[in-house]
Amino acid sequence: MLGTQFTQGSPSWLDLGSPDTEAAAAFYGAVFGWEFRSAGPEAGGYGFFQQDGRTVGALGPLDDGARSAWTVYFQTPDADAAQKAAEAAGGKVRVEAFDVMDAGRMACLTDPAGAEFAVWQPGRVKGLERTSSTHTLLWTELHVPDPESALAFYRTLFGWRWTEMDAPGMTYRVLSTAEGDQEDASFGGVAEAQEGMTPSWVPYFAVEDADAIADATRGSGGSVLMPPADIPDVGRIAWLADPFDAIFAVLKPAPRG
């Protein structure tokens, strides 16, 4: 389960690039009840989504030519070394490693299949302050045409482990960090991308009622890409998009027996 005691390779940060940060903040406020707090005038419009005063994500303006999307950051002890390892393994560097004031050091990367992600070397900011509870990040999922090649790439960077499980129409790989009990250290999965789907990481947020969130998404100007559906032994899932086509998913987990 995703926590906030971050280790090498665990998802530790999540942010959204949007062409209209004010409208995006209003949308996610309506859907999840998040409050947006600016990081200050020196942050260039960047700020934090918060729940009860705890950071659960972030939001900033889009870079030129970029599409609106959520970006998952994975923890690393050395952003520069992760950048070099990604390049050596066939990935690309979108933004070279740089310091984010005293908060930490990051680099923006793209895996060989074209899925974008980032790495975070913590400084003052260790990562998200709340996960795996209602309306916070619960799971991260990679969709690529060739899961085996993607897994080899990420193992080089982070040492991830995985197990295979049968899912409707596919083999699903459950990802875990390199340390600790494999089930307890699980944080995401890898699935084969459907035809026409852009390779990407998709964040899943925990919810109490996937149907209500889908309705709230529609009512707030977003769209429902996959209506709520029950997945055996997983829970009830919906795939959604905000008004600027940034994709995210929600999951009401099945009771653990």
MOSULBEL-V307807 format. One line per field, one symbol per residue. ss: DSSP state (H for helix, E for strand, L for the rest). psi: psi as a letter, one per 40 degrees, with the letter a starting at -180 (. if undefined). A space follows every 10 residues. Layout:
BEGIN
ss: ???
psi: ???
END
This chain:
BEGIN
ss: LLLLLLLLLL EEEEEEEELL HHHHHHHHHH HHLLEEEELL HHHLLLEEEE ELLEEEEEEE ELLLLLLLEE EEEEELLLHH HHHHHHHHLL LEEEEEEEEE LLLEEEEEEE LLLLLEEEEE EELLLLLLLL LLLLLLEEEE EEEELLHHHH HHHHHHHHLL EEEEEEELLE EEEEEELLLL LLLLLEEEEE EELLLLLLLE EEEEEELLLH HHHHHHHHHL LLEEEEEEEE ELLLEEEEEE ELLLLLEEEE EEELLLL
psi: hhaegiihei heihihhieg dddddddddd deeiihhiei deefeiahhi hfehheaihi iiiheiihii hhhhiiegdd ddddddddee iihdhihihg bedahiihih ideehiaiih hibdhdaieh ifihfihdih hhhidgdddd dddddddefi iiiiihihei hhhhiiieia hdddeieaih ihhihehhhi hhihhhidgd ddddddddee eaihdhihih hhedahiihi iieeehhiii hhiihh.
END
